[in-house]
Amino acid sequence: MLSSQAPLPALVAWCRVLYHSLGAGLSPVRIFKQQAKSGPRPLREVAAAVAEKLKGGDSLEDAFEPHRDRFPPLFVEMVAVGERTGRLEDAFRELAAYFESSLSVRRNFRAQMMYPAIQFVAAVLIIAGLIWILGFLAESGKAATTDPTGLGFTGATGALLFMLVMFGSVGLVIVLVKAATGSVRWRARLEGAALVVPGWGPALLAFAVHRFAVALRMCAEAGLRAEKTLHYCFRATSNSAFLAGEERAVAVVKRGDPVGEALVASRAPFPDEFHEMIRMGEETGNTSEVMERLAERYREEAERKLKVAAQLTSYAIYALVAIMVIVAIFRIASIYLGAVNQAAG
């Protein structure tokens, strides 16, 4: 969900080209050299570096590792699984579908947040204008000095400072989130910590489980060893609440126990339904099919819960706007009522 340095539209186009090119029989070195010249512009530098690494004999997984922070969760893990199992074409097809879904989710979220953001900006500008007008009236002697915010902002300078504080606070939060999501490690910590946030926690949990299910399906179809499967799947979640349980889960499967018991031992916040479906898939030998259904289910659930998170966030913005306006109204009313009472006395 959170943005990365590689734009999602470019990633969708990239994965489609890689999928079709591999299907046509082109070598990875040749494909990435072509992408370095004519591929999506934000990814040309990465494509050139990857082509050089491949030309030098490195694996695709090792070639992408230095650029891990440039990509959203799941990308490097899926590429590694596809390369190790000889199903790189399928991996890029899955990634193209995954990023198309992520792009749709992001666009829907931005559309939902547009109107509350406009209201917030309008409220800040209106109150800043009120601060300036009241300050102007006070300077001209037509009214008493009035601070509608109660924070000491008066006149033109106060109006500018008020806008700087309000817009600067929002900008600072955005910059911090962007900086955190620019690193895989910090992005995982951010998503893990946000699991306790009302509205956002359930959505981020569903996204993490969805990514785990997608990676597990690919690994199950490829027949990777259990410990290697769990390594890729836990890393695909990009969530510290899940990553903390990777070592415990791997230790369980190394003893020969099934993946279902390993997930319980990991103490990661998997839903009870997920544990039950894992056990059923292992008992019937249909883990791949079960994970395919679960991945689709949790993708839909994540989209629904993200809409709820967007609604709660919009309500919070509406409440902030209402508080700002109400405080300004009561401040002005109390000051002028006090002046009227003093004059009457």
C-alpha positions as YAML, in Angstrom:
chain: A
units: angstrom
residues:
- id: 1
  name: MET
  ca: [0.00, 0.00, 0.00]
- id: 2
  name: LEU
  ca: [2.72, 2.50, 1.03]
- id: 3
  name: SER
  ca: [4.62, 4.16, -1.87]
- id: 4
  name: SER
  ca: [8.11, 3.14, -2.95]
- id: 5
  name: GLN
  ca: [10.75, 4.84, -5.06]
- id: 6
  name: ALA
  ca: [9.65, 2.82, -8.08]
- id: 7
  name: PRO
  ca: [6.25, 4.13, -9.30]
- id: 8
  name: LEU
  ca: [3.59, 1.43, -9.49]
- id: 9
  name: PRO
  ca: [2.57, 2.23, -13.10]
- id: 10
  name: ALA
  ca: [6.20, 1.77, -14.16]
- id: 11
  name: LEU
  ca: [6.40, -1.51, -12.23]
- id: 12
  name: VAL
  ca: [3.24, -2.84, -13.88]
- id: 13
  name: ALA
  ca: [4.61, -2.02, -17.34]
- id: 14
  name: TRP
  ca: [8.01, -3.47, -16.44]
- id: 15
  name: CYS
  ca: [6.63, -6.78, -15.15]
- id: 16
  name: ARG
  ca: [4.42, -7.16, -18.24]
- id: 17
  name: VAL
  ca: [7.37, -6.65, -20.59]
- id: 18
  name: LEU
  ca: [9.55, -9.05, -18.61]
- id: 19
  name: TYR
  ca: [6.80, -11.67, -18.59]
- id: 20
  name: HIS
  ca: [6.23, -11.50, -22.35]
- id: 21
  name: SER
  ca: [9.94, -11.26, -23.17]
- id: 22
  name: LEU
  ca: [10.80, -14.33, -21.09]
- id: 23
  name: GLY
  ca: [7.91, -16.16, -22.72]
- id: 24
  name: ALA
  ca: [9.37, -15.30, -26.13]
- id: 25
  name: GLY
  ca: [12.65, -16.96, -25.14]
- id: 26
  name: LEU
  ca: [14.84, -13.86, -24.66]
- id: 27
  name: SER
  ca: [17.66, -14.11, -22.13]
- id: 28
  name: PRO
  ca: [17.42, -12.00, -18.92]
- id: 29
  name: VAL
  ca: [20.64, -10.14, -19.82]
- id: 30
  name: ARG
  ca: [19.25, -9.05, -23.18]
- id: 31
  name: ILE
  ca: [15.86, -8.12, -21.66]
- id: 32
  name: PHE
  ca: [17.35, -5.88, -18.98]
- id: 33
  name: LYS
  ca: [19.71, -4.24, -21.47]
- id: 34
  name: GLN
  ca: [16.67, -3.37, -23.59]
- id: 35
  name: GLN
  ca: [14.83, -2.06, -20.54]
- id: 36
  name: ALA
  ca: [17.83, 0.10, -19.68]
- id: 37
  name: LYS
  ca: [17.41, 1.84, -23.03]
- id: 38
  name: SER
  ca: [13.67, 1.85, -23.70]
- id: 39
  name: GLY
  ca: [11.95, 0.68, -20.51]
- id: 40
  name: PRO
  ca: [10.08, 2.83, -17.97]
- id: 41
  name: ARG
  ca: [12.26, 5.84, -17.28]
- id: 42
  name: PRO
  ca: [12.29, 5.55, -13.44]
- id: 43
  name: LEU
  ca: [13.63, 1.97, -13.73]
- id: 44
  name: ARG
  ca: [16.21, 2.33, -16.50]
- id: 45
  name: GLU
  ca: [19.09, 2.86, -14.07]
- id: 46
  name: VAL
  ca: [18.13, -0.27, -12.12]
- id: 47
  name: ALA
  ca: [17.76, -2.27, -15.35]
- id: 48
  name: ALA
  ca: [21.25, -1.25, -16.47]
- id: 49
  name: ALA
  ca: [22.77, -2.22, -13.11]
- id: 50
  name: VAL
  ca: [20.95, -5.56, -13.10]
- id: 51
  name: ALA
  ca: [22.09, -6.30, -16.67]
- id: 52
  name: GLU
  ca: [25.72, -5.67, -15.68]
- id: 53
  name: LYS
  ca: [25.40, -7.97, -12.66]
- id: 54
  name: LEU
  ca: [23.85, -10.73, -14.76]
- id: 55
  name: LYS
  ca: [26.54, -10.32, -17.40]
- id: 56
  name: GLY
  ca: [29.13, -10.81, -14.68]
- id: 57
  name: GLY
  ca: [27.60, -14.13, -13.66]
- id: 58
  name: ASP
  ca: [25.48, -13.06, -10.67]
- id: 59
  name: SER
  ca: [22.03, -14.49, -10.08]
- id: 60
  name: LEU
  ca: [18.96, -12.34, -10.59]
- id: 61
  name: GLU
  ca: [18.28, -12.42, -6.84]
- id: 62
  name: ASP
  ca: [21.78, -11.09, -6.08]
- id: 63
  name: ALA
  ca: [21.49, -8.49, -8.84]
- id: 64
  name: PHE
  ca: [18.30, -7.06, -7.33]
- id: 65
  name: GLU
  ca: [19.41, -7.21, -3.70]
- id: 66
  name: PRO
  ca: [21.24, -3.81, -3.70]
- id: 67
  name: HIS
  ca: [18.05, -2.22, -5.08]
- id: 68
  name: ARG
  ca: [15.63, -3.87, -2.63]
- id: 69
  name: ASP
  ca: [14.58, -0.50, -1.18]
- id: 70
  name: ARG
  ca: [13.52, 0.68, -4.64]
- id: 71
  name: PHE
  ca: [10.70, -1.87, -4.83]
- id: 72
  name: PRO
  ca: [7.50, -2.64, -2.90]
- id: 73
  name: PRO
  ca: [7.26, -5.75, -0.70]
- id: 74
  name: LEU
  ca: [7.12, -9.12, -2.44]
- id: 75
  name: PHE
  ca: [9.03, -8.10, -5.59]
- id: 76
  name: VAL
  ca: [12.53, -9.38, -4.76]
- id: 77
  name: GLU
  ca: [11.15, -12.46, -2.98]
- id: 78
  name: MET
  ca: [8.99, -13.46, -5.96]
- id: 79
  name: VAL
  ca: [11.87, -12.91, -8.39]
- id: 80
  name: ALA
  ca: [14.11, -15.09, -6.24]
- id: 81
  name: VAL
  ca: [11.49, -17.86, -6.05]
- id: 82
  name: GLY
  ca: [10.90, -17.72, -9.80]
- id: 83
  name: GLU
  ca: [14.61, -17.92, -10.56]
- id: 84
  name: ARG
  ca: [15.33, -20.78, -8.16]
- id: 85
  name: THR
  ca: [12.45, -22.85, -9.52]
- id: 86
  name: GLY
  ca: [12.84, -22.02, -13.20]
- id: 87
  name: ARG
  ca: [9.47, -20.25, -13.22]
- id: 88
  name: LEU
  ca: [10.62, -16.68, -13.65]
- id: 89
  name: GLU
  ca: [8.01, -16.05, -16.34]
- id: 90
  name: ASP
  ca: [5.21, -17.06, -13.95]
- id: 91
  name: ALA
  ca: [6.72, -14.90, -11.20]
- id: 92
  name: PHE
  ca: [6.60, -11.74, -13.34]
- id: 93
  name: ARG
  ca: [3.06, -12.56, -14.44]
- id: 94
  name: GLU
  ca: [1.99, -12.83, -10.79]
- id: 95
  name: LEU
  ca: [3.82, -9.61, -9.95]
- id: 96
  name: ALA
  ca: [2.12, -7.73, -12.79]
- id: 97
  name: ALA
  ca: [-1.30, -8.83, -11.51]
- id: 98
  name: TYR
  ca: [-0.33, -7.98, -7.92]
- id: 99
  name: PHE
  ca: [0.90, -4.48, -8.77]
- id: 100
  name: GLU
  ca: [-2.17, -3.80, -10.93]
- id: 101
  name: SER
  ca: [-4.33, -4.58, -7.91]
- id: 102
  name: SER
  ca: [-2.10, -2.39, -5.68]
- id: 103
  name: LEU
  ca: [-2.36, 0.47, -8.18]
- id: 104
  name: SER
  ca: [-6.15, 0.23, -8.16]
- id: 105
  name: VAL
  ca: [-6.20, 0.26, -4.35]
- id: 106
  name: ARG
  ca: [-3.94, 3.31, -4.21]
- id: 107
  name: ARG
  ca: [-6.04, 5.25, -6.71]
- id: 108
  name: ASN
  ca: [-9.24, 4.47, -4.82]
- id: 109
  name: PHE
  ca: [-7.67, 5.57, -1.55]
- id: 110
  name: ARG
  ca: [-6.46, 8.86, -3.00]
- id: 111
  name: ALA
  ca: [-9.91, 9.52, -4.47]
- id: 112
  name: GLN
  ca: [-11.49, 8.93, -1.05]
- id: 113
  name: MET
  ca: [-9.05, 11.30, 0.67]
- id: 114
  name: MET
  ca: [-9.33, 14.13, -1.86]
- id: 115
  name: TYR
  ca: [-12.44, 15.85, -0.46]
- id: 116
  name: PRO
  ca: [-11.34, 15.76, 3.23]
- id: 117
  name: ALA
  ca: [-7.93, 17.14, 2.21]
- id: 118
  name: ILE
  ca: [-9.59, 20.00, 0.29]
- id: 119
  name: GLN
  ca: [-11.75, 20.79, 3.34]
- id: 120
  name: PHE
  ca: [-8.69, 20.87, 5.59]
- id: 121
  name: VAL
  ca: [-6.83, 23.24, 3.27]
- id: 122
  name: ALA
  ca: [-9.90, 25.46, 2.93]
- id: 123
  name: ALA
  ca: [-10.36, 25.63, 6.72]
- id: 124
  name: VAL
  ca: [-6.72, 26.59, 7.28]
- id: 125
  name: LEU
  ca: [-6.92, 29.32, 4.62]
- id: 126
  name: ILE
  ca: [-10.21, 30.68, 6.00]
- id: 127
  name: ILE
  ca: [-8.92, 30.87, 9.56]
- id: 128
  name: ALA
  ca: [-5.66, 32.42, 8.34]
- id: 129
  name: GLY
  ca: [-7.71, 35.02, 6.46]
- id: 130
  name: LEU
  ca: [-9.74, 35.67, 9.61]
- id: 131
  name: ILE
  ca: [-6.55, 36.20, 11.62]
- id: 132
  name: TRP
  ca: [-5.31, 38.70, 9.05]
- id: 133
  name: ILE
  ca: [-8.63, 40.61, 8.83]
- id: 134
  name: LEU
  ca: [-9.03, 40.88, 12.61]
- id: 135
  name: GLY
  ca: [-5.43, 42.02, 12.90]
- id: 136
  name: PHE
  ca: [-6.00, 44.65, 10.21]
- id: 137
  name: LEU
  ca: [-9.12, 45.95, 12.00]
- id: 138
  name: ALA
  ca: [-7.20, 46.13, 15.28]
- id: 139
  name: GLU
  ca: [-4.38, 48.12, 13.67]
- id: 140
  name: SER
  ca: [-6.84, 50.57, 12.13]
- id: 141
  name: GLY
  ca: [-8.53, 51.10, 15.50]
- id: 142
  name: LYS
  ca: [-11.89, 49.71, 14.39]
- id: 143
  name: ALA
  ca: [-11.76, 46.68, 16.70]
- id: 144
  name: ALA
  ca: [-9.87, 45.25, 19.64]
- id: 145
  name: THR
  ca: [-6.93, 42.95, 19.04]
- id: 146
  name: THR
  ca: [-8.38, 39.48, 18.57]
- id: 147
  name: ASP
  ca: [-6.68, 36.09, 18.31]
- id: 148
  name: PRO
  ca: [-9.27, 33.60, 16.98]
- id: 149
  name: THR
  ca: [-7.02, 30.60, 17.66]
- id: 150
  name: GLY
  ca: [-5.88, 31.33, 21.18]
- id: 151
  name: LEU
  ca: [-2.31, 30.56, 20.15]
- id: 152
  name: GLY
  ca: [-1.04, 34.11, 19.84]
- id: 153
  name: PHE
  ca: [-1.45, 34.48, 16.06]
- id: 154
  name: THR
  ca: [-2.48, 38.00, 15.09]
- id: 155
  name: GLY
  ca: [-2.20, 40.15, 11.98]
- id: 156
  name: ALA
  ca: [-0.53, 39.27, 8.71]
- id: 157
  name: THR
  ca: [2.47, 37.71, 10.45]
- id: 158
  name: GLY
  ca: [0.21, 35.58, 12.60]
- id: 159
  name: ALA
  ca: [-1.74, 34.41, 9.56]
- id: 160
  name: LEU
  ca: [1.46, 33.31, 7.84]
- id: 161
  name: LEU
  ca: [2.72, 31.57, 10.97]
- id: 162
  name: PHE
  ca: [-0.61, 29.76, 11.40]
- id: 163
  name: MET
  ca: [-0.46, 28.43, 7.83]
- id: 164
  name: LEU
  ca: [3.19, 27.47, 8.31]
- id: 165
  name: VAL
  ca: [2.40, 25.51, 11.49]
- id: 166
  name: MET
  ca: [-0.64, 23.70, 10.06]
- id: 167
  name: PHE
  ca: [0.72, 22.87, 6.61]
- id: 168
  name: GLY
  ca: [4.21, 22.27, 8.00]
- id: 169
  name: SER
  ca: [2.91, 19.71, 10.51]
- id: 170
  name: VAL
  ca: [1.13, 17.77, 7.76]
- id: 171
  name: GLY
  ca: [4.16, 18.05, 5.49]
- id: 172
  name: LEU
  ca: [6.47, 16.79, 8.25]
- id: 173
  name: VAL
  ca: [4.31, 13.69, 8.77]
- id: 174
  name: ILE
  ca: [4.30, 13.00, 5.01]
- id: 175
  name: VAL
  ca: [8.09, 13.41, 4.78]
- id: 176
  name: LEU
  ca: [8.66, 11.08, 7.75]
- id: 177
  name: VAL
  ca: [6.36, 8.41, 6.30]
- id: 178
  name: LYS
  ca: [8.00, 8.71, 2.86]
- id: 179
  name: ALA
  ca: [11.45, 8.43, 4.45]
- id: 180
  name: ALA
  ca: [10.38, 5.34, 6.43]
- id: 181
  name: THR
  ca: [8.83, 3.63, 3.41]
- id: 182
  name: GLY
  ca: [11.98, 4.28, 1.40]
- id: 183
  name: SER
  ca: [13.74, 1.58, 3.42]
- id: 184
  name: VAL
  ca: [12.58, -2.04, 3.65]
- id: 185
  name: ARG
  ca: [13.63, -2.24, 7.31]
- id: 186
  name: TRP
  ca: [11.87, 0.94, 8.39]
- id: 187
  name: ARG
  ca: [8.83, 0.20, 6.24]
- id: 188
  name: ALA
  ca: [8.48, -3.16, 8.02]
- id: 189
  name: ARG
  ca: [8.74, -1.46, 11.42]
- id: 190
  name: LEU
  ca: [6.20, 1.18, 10.43]
- id: 191
  name: GLU
  ca: [3.64, -1.37, 9.22]
- id: 192
  name: GLY
  ca: [4.23, -3.53, 12.29]
- id: 193
  name: ALA
  ca: [3.75, -0.63, 14.70]
- id: 194
  name: ALA
  ca: [0.63, 0.54, 12.84]
- id: 195
  name: LEU
  ca: [-1.18, -2.78, 13.45]
- id: 196
  name: VAL
  ca: [-2.55, -1.31, 16.71]
- id: 197
  name: VAL
  ca: [-3.95, 1.81, 15.00]
- id: 198
  name: PRO
  ca: [-7.77, 1.65, 14.73]
- id: 199
  name: GLY
  ca: [-8.89, 1.24, 11.12]
- id: 200
  name: TRP
  ca: [-5.38, 1.05, 9.71]
- id: 201
  name: GLY
  ca: [-4.27, -1.99, 11.73]
- id: 202
  name: PRO
  ca: [-6.78, -4.47, 10.23]
- id: 203
  name: ALA
  ca: [-6.05, -3.19, 6.71]
- id: 204
  name: LEU
  ca: [-2.28, -3.55, 7.07]
- id: 205
  name: LEU
  ca: [-2.72, -7.00, 8.63]
- id: 206
  name: ALA
  ca: [-4.83, -8.14, 5.67]
- id: 207
  name: PHE
  ca: [-2.22, -6.81, 3.21]
- id: 208
  name: ALA
  ca: [0.59, -8.65, 5.03]
- id: 209
  name: VAL
  ca: [-1.36, -11.94, 5.08]
- id: 210
  name: HIS
  ca: [-2.22, -11.47, 1.40]
- id: 211
  name: ARG
  ca: [1.46, -11.10, 0.48]
- id: 212
  name: PHE
  ca: [2.34, -14.15, 2.59]
- id: 213
  name: ALA
  ca: [-0.34, -16.23, 0.82]
- id: 214
  name: VAL
  ca: [0.86, -15.15, -2.63]
- id: 215
  name: ALA
  ca: [4.46, -16.06, -1.83]
- id: 216
  name: LEU
  ca: [3.46, -19.37, -0.22]
- id: 217
  name: ARG
  ca: [1.43, -20.37, -3.26]
- id: 218
  name: MET
  ca: [4.37, -19.75, -5.57]
- id: 219
  name: CYS
  ca: [6.77, -21.62, -3.28]
- id: 220
  name: ALA
  ca: [4.36, -24.55, -2.88]
- id: 221
  name: GLU
  ca: [3.94, -24.85, -6.64]
- id: 222
  name: ALA
  ca: [7.71, -24.71, -7.09]
- id: 223
  name: GLY
  ca: [8.36, -27.38, -4.47]
- id: 224
  name: LEU
  ca: [10.92, -25.40, -2.43]
- id: 225
  name: ARG
  ca: [12.17, -26.74, 0.89]
- id: 226
  name: ALA
  ca: [10.04, -25.72, 3.85]
- id: 227
  name: GLU
  ca: [12.69, -23.55, 5.52]
- id: 228
  name: LYS
  ca: [13.43, -21.69, 2.29]
- id: 229
  name: THR
  ca: [9.69, -21.26, 1.67]
- id: 230
  name: LEU
  ca: [9.15, -19.68, 5.08]
- id: 231
  name: HIS
  ca: [12.16, -17.41, 4.58]
- id: 232
  name: TYR
  ca: [10.72, -15.95, 1.39]
- id: 233
  name: CYS
  ca: [7.14, -15.81, 2.71]
- id: 234
  name: PHE
  ca: [7.96, -13.98, 5.92]
- id: 235
  name: ARG
  ca: [10.14, -11.48, 4.07]
- id: 236
  name: ALA
  ca: [7.32, -10.92, 1.58]
- id: 237
  name: THR
  ca: [5.04, -9.62, 4.37]
- id: 238
  name: SER
  ca: [7.39, -6.64, 4.94]
- id: 239
  name: ASN
  ca: [5.90, -6.35, 8.43]
- id: 240
  name: SER
  ca: [8.01, -6.52, 11.58]
- id: 241
  name: ALA
  ca: [5.21, -8.26, 13.51]
- id: 242
  name: PHE
  ca: [5.59, -11.22, 11.12]
- id: 243
  name: LEU
  ca: [9.33, -11.01, 10.52]
- id: 244
  name: ALA
  ca: [10.00, -11.40, 14.25]
- id: 245
  name: GLY
  ca: [8.62, -14.94, 14.08]
- id: 246
  name: GLU
  ca: [10.63, -16.17, 11.09]
- id: 247
  name: GLU
  ca: [13.43, -17.82, 13.09]
- id: 248
  name: ARG
  ca: [10.98, -19.67, 15.36]
- id: 249
  name: ALA
  ca: [9.00, -20.92, 12.37]
- id: 250
  name: VAL
  ca: [12.11, -22.09, 10.49]
- id: 251
  name: ALA
  ca: [13.35, -23.94, 13.58]
- id: 252
  name: VAL
  ca: [10.06, -25.88, 13.71]
- id: 253
  name: VAL
  ca: [10.12, -27.02, 10.06]
- id: 254
  name: LYS
  ca: [13.78, -28.01, 10.36]
- id: 255
  name: ARG
  ca: [12.66, -30.57, 12.95]
- id: 256
  name: GLY
  ca: [10.35, -32.03, 10.32]
- id: 257
  name: ASP
  ca: [7.10, -30.53, 11.62]
- id: 258
  name: PRO
  ca: [4.51, -29.15, 9.15]
- id: 259
  name: VAL
  ca: [4.29, -25.51, 8.10]
- id: 260
  name: GLY
  ca: [0.99, -25.09, 9.97]
- id: 261
  name: GLU
  ca: [2.67, -25.82, 13.31]
- id: 262
  name: ALA
  ca: [5.55, -23.56, 12.35]
- id: 263
  name: LEU
  ca: [3.19, -20.62, 11.81]
- id: 264
  name: VAL
  ca: [1.61, -21.21, 15.23]
- id: 265
  name: ALA
  ca: [5.07, -21.35, 16.83]
- id: 266
  name: SER
  ca: [6.09, -18.12, 15.10]
- id: 267
  name: ARG
  ca: [3.49, -16.21, 17.17]
- id: 268
  name: ALA
  ca: [2.92, -13.95, 14.18]
- id: 269
  name: PRO
  ca: [-0.57, -12.37, 14.07]
- id: 270
  name: PHE
  ca: [-2.07, -14.72, 11.50]
- id: 271
  name: PRO
  ca: [-5.89, -14.96, 11.70]
- id: 272
  name: ASP
  ca: [-7.29, -18.23, 13.07]
- id: 273
  name: GLU
  ca: [-8.90, -18.91, 9.69]
- id: 274
  name: PHE
  ca: [-5.49, -18.78, 8.03]
- id: 275
  name: HIS
  ca: [-4.09, -21.39, 10.42]
- id: 276
  name: GLU
  ca: [-7.03, -23.71, 9.76]
- id: 277
  name: MET
  ca: [-6.72, -23.37, 5.98]
- id: 278
  name: ILE
  ca: [-2.97, -24.06, 6.12]
- id: 279
  name: ARG
  ca: [-3.60, -27.28, 8.04]
- id: 280
  name: MET
  ca: [-6.31, -28.32, 5.60]
- id: 281
  name: GLY
  ca: [-4.06, -27.62, 2.61]
- id: 282
  name: GLU
  ca: [-1.23, -29.69, 4.07]
- id: 283
  name: GLU
  ca: [-3.53, -32.59, 4.99]
- id: 284
  name: THR
  ca: [-5.07, -32.72, 1.49]
- id: 285
  name: GLY
  ca: [-1.90, -31.89, -0.42]
- id: 286
  name: ASN
  ca: [-3.57, -28.85, -2.02]
- id: 287
  name: THR
  ca: [-1.60, -26.06, -0.36]
- id: 288
  name: SER
  ca: [-1.17, -24.21, -3.66]
- id: 289
  name: GLU
  ca: [-4.91, -24.15, -4.43]
- id: 290
  name: VAL
  ca: [-5.82, -23.21, -0.86]
- id: 291
  name: MET
  ca: [-3.32, -20.33, -0.88]
- id: 292
  name: GLU
  ca: [-4.65, -19.11, -4.21]
- id: 293
  name: ARG
  ca: [-8.14, -18.81, -2.74]
- id: 294
  name: LEU
  ca: [-6.84, -17.24, 0.46]
- id: 295
  name: ALA
  ca: [-4.73, -14.72, -1.46]
- id: 296
  name: GLU
  ca: [-7.80, -13.58, -3.39]
- id: 297
  name: ARG
  ca: [-9.90, -13.47, -0.24]
- id: 298
  name: TYR
  ca: [-7.42, -11.40, 1.73]
- id: 299
  name: ARG
  ca: [-6.83, -9.08, -1.23]
- id: 300
  name: GLU
  ca: [-10.54, -8.28, -1.28]
- id: 301
  name: GLU
  ca: [-10.61, -7.99, 2.51]
- id: 302
  name: ALA
  ca: [-7.62, -5.65, 2.48]
- id: 303
  name: GLU
  ca: [-9.33, -3.40, -0.06]
- id: 304
  name: ARG
  ca: [-12.51, -3.30, 2.05]
- id: 305
  name: LYS
  ca: [-10.63, -2.54, 5.23]
- id: 306
  name: LEU
  ca: [-8.57, 0.13, 3.52]
- id: 307
  name: LYS
  ca: [-11.83, 1.86, 2.57]
- id: 308
  name: VAL
  ca: [-12.83, 1.75, 6.23]
- id: 309
  name: ALA
  ca: [-9.43, 3.19, 7.22]
- id: 310
  name: ALA
  ca: [-9.88, 5.97, 4.66]
- id: 311
  name: GLN
  ca: [-13.33, 6.75, 6.05]
- id: 312
  name: LEU
  ca: [-12.02, 6.89, 9.62]
- id: 313
  name: THR
  ca: [-9.18, 9.14, 8.50]
- id: 314
  name: SER
  ca: [-11.62, 11.42, 6.67]
- id: 315
  name: TYR
  ca: [-13.79, 11.58, 9.82]
- id: 316
  name: ALA
  ca: [-10.70, 12.55, 11.81]
- id: 317
  name: ILE
  ca: [-9.97, 15.34, 9.32]
- id: 318
  name: TYR
  ca: [-13.59, 16.52, 9.49]
- id: 319
  name: ALA
  ca: [-13.36, 16.55, 13.29]
- id: 320
  name: LEU
  ca: [-10.11, 18.54, 13.14]
- id: 321
  name: VAL
  ca: [-11.69, 21.06, 10.78]
- id: 322
  name: ALA
  ca: [-14.76, 21.33, 13.01]
- id: 323
  name: ILE
  ca: [-12.62, 21.87, 16.12]
- id: 324
  name: MET
  ca: [-10.60, 24.57, 14.37]
- id: 325
  name: VAL
  ca: [-13.73, 26.43, 13.26]
- id: 326
  name: ILE
  ca: [-15.56, 26.03, 16.58]
- id: 327
  name: VAL
  ca: [-12.56, 27.25, 18.57]
- id: 328
  name: ALA
  ca: [-12.22, 30.29, 16.30]
- id: 329
  name: ILE
  ca: [-15.95, 31.11, 16.62]
- id: 330
  name: PHE
  ca: [-16.01, 30.78, 20.40]
- id: 331
  name: ARG
  ca: [-12.79, 32.77, 20.79]
- id: 332
  name: ILE
  ca: [-14.19, 35.67, 18.77]
- id: 333
  name: ALA
  ca: [-17.57, 35.45, 20.49]
- id: 334
  name: SER
  ca: [-16.08, 35.39, 23.98]
- id: 335
  name: ILE
  ca: [-13.82, 38.36, 23.28]
- id: 336
  name: TYR
  ca: [-16.61, 40.52, 21.89]
- id: 337
  name: LEU
  ca: [-19.11, 39.45, 24.56]
- id: 338
  name: GLY
  ca: [-16.53, 40.38, 27.15]
- id: 339
  name: ALA
  ca: [-16.09, 43.78, 25.49]
- id: 340
  name: VAL
  ca: [-19.87, 44.32, 25.41]
- id: 341
  name: ASN
  ca: [-20.24, 43.37, 29.09]
- id: 342
  name: GLN
  ca: [-17.39, 45.68, 30.03]
- id: 343
  name: ALA
  ca: [-18.99, 48.55, 28.11]
- id: 344
  name: ALA
  ca: [-22.36, 47.83, 29.71]
- id: 345
  name: GLY
  ca: [-20.79, 47.77, 33.17]
...
